Amino acid sequence: MPEKNGNEALRLDNQLCFPLYAASRQVVSLYTPYLKELGLTYTQYIVFLVLWENDSITVGELGRRLYLDNGTLTPLLKKLEAEGYLTRSRSAQDERVVVVTLTGAGRALKEQAREIPSKVGACIGLTEPEAQTMYDLLYKILKGQEHVWIDKR
């Protein structure tokens, strides 16, 4: 975006953050009816997405993958553990490290969630090339900020 001066720089329509924020809220809201059927929030769902890729991962790595801090993850993981979807245990190599592992119920939930991405994708209204371009641009922003995220920890 070209740099704007004075009042133009403070117009909502000139902020990159606003359409990102509003579009994110809109897309997340598309997930809500499907996740509600599974008894999950969006944040719980993205935790499961990471765990379904690797069902034994440290809390620190989970936080890095999801751009979430321990203060957000810990209560969420406690709740999912209480519901029987995962276990948390201290690493044998370093007791300061907590490892999250899916239970059978957590792994079984994957099958119930399998159709969610395609159902939500059908509602977004982007062509496949448009979606790929958006994906690439958003990850370019995230990758450019990884050093900032890591430095804040």
VENJO-V462065 format. One record per pair of residues at least 6 apart in sequence whose C-alpha atoms are under 7 Angstrom apart, sorted by the first residue. I is the first residue (numbers start at 1). J is the second residue. Records with the same first field share a line. If there is no record, write none. Layout:
I=J / J
This chain:
12=18
28=42
30=120
31=120
34=116
35=41
44=76
51=102
52=107
55=101 / 102
56=99 / 100 / 101 / 102
57=99 / 100 / 101
58=97 / 98 / 99 / 100
59=98 / 99 / 100
63=69 / 70
80=86
81=87
84=103 / 105
85=102 / 103 / 105 / 106
86=100 / 101 / 102 / 103 / 106
87=100 / 101 / 102 / 103
88=98 / 99 / 100 / 101
89=98 / 99 / 100
90=96 / 97 / 98 / 99
91=97 / 98 / 99
